[in-house]
Structures are given as C-alpha cells and as structure tokens.
C-alpha cells in the first residue's frame, strides 16, 4: 500500500478541486491544480508537515492555475509542470501565467510533461496520460489506483469542449481510454465529488457512449 495522503480543497470562484498529494514517509508533497486562494492552499500544505516540491497542472485554464503565482512566491523554488500544448493556447487569458511568471525572481520557467512521462513526488510515482478534449493539453495524472482527471472525466459527466483547444471527438477518445483502464480506480475530478471507474462505467452517459465508440 502506498504511503500517501490526499487532501482536497475547493478553491476559487467556481470551486475547483485542488489536491495535495503527500508521501508521508518522505514528507514531500505536490499540489495538483491550485485554482486560487494560494494563501489557503499554502496553509493546508504547511499543516501536512510535508515539503512542497512540485505543482502539477492537469490543464491550463485559469480556474486550475490561479494560485500558482502565490505558491511560487510562498515556496521558492518550485517546479511547475504542464503539457506544452496548454502553455501555447491561442487565448492567453485562459492561462494567466505566460506573462506573469517571467517576472518572478529566480523562476526559470515551466517544465513540460506529456504522454508516458513519470513524475516523482517523494517516493510516489505519478504517471502522465495525455487526455485531450477539454483542452489540447489536458492530462490525467495516475498515482497507484488514483486518477486525477482534471476536467476530462467528472462524476456522471465530462468536461466541456467549447473553449479554444477543445474537441468533442478528442474528449470521447480520452474518455474511452480512461474507461478501458483495468480495475476500479478512484476518480478525483477537477470539480464536484469523487467517484470510481466502476461507478462511471455503469452510469456516466458520456463514458458509456465513448466506450461504445459513439460521438
């Protein structure tokens, strides 16, 4: 059994799920999708007793990245990871870090990750699955039996595709991929309540349609 603990905070104007993934043995952690309220996230990180090492972004929309600058200021130095496609989105207001991060003293830029990459958080292994559709650079992060799905898969639903870089065809392919993963994995989405893959395979109409090969 992995020595991990996960703390969940709902942050920002639309209640984005921000996750603190902790390796309790190594006393190291990562923040996944700090969508806002950086001071509150920083206080929660300090309460874990773990050292914050990395910020992992499932995609680049403002409601998942709004707290990045505050965390970079509170915990220097920090490594920030995102898929390259979402740093190069055509509408930079959806990713407010492009122009602002460069002004931070000592910050050398983001790290890009993509399909098949593995990121360590202490002794925990986080695998990157490229799951585009909500945005071109959307990823799902897998740690053991846990899927941090961002805005790709929700409990009973899926992410919208009408933003720049969105694609219904691609999100259906991503949902099919997630639905075909073996085992009853835990689903920790970017919004709303957690779920499991078995539950979604039984009742999520978008996932069911994707697994049937429909659009």
Secondary structure, DSSP 8 states (H G I E B T S, - for coil): ---EEEEEEEETTTTEEEEEEEETTTTEEEEE---S-HHHHHHHHHHHT-EEEEEE-S---HHHHTTHHHHHHHSSS-EEEE-HHHHT-S-GGGSTHHHHGGGSTT----EE--TT-EEEETTEEEEEEE--SSSTT-EEEEETTEEEEETSEETTEE----STT--HHHHHHHHHHHHTSSS--EEEESSS--EEHHHHHHH-HHHHHHHTT--
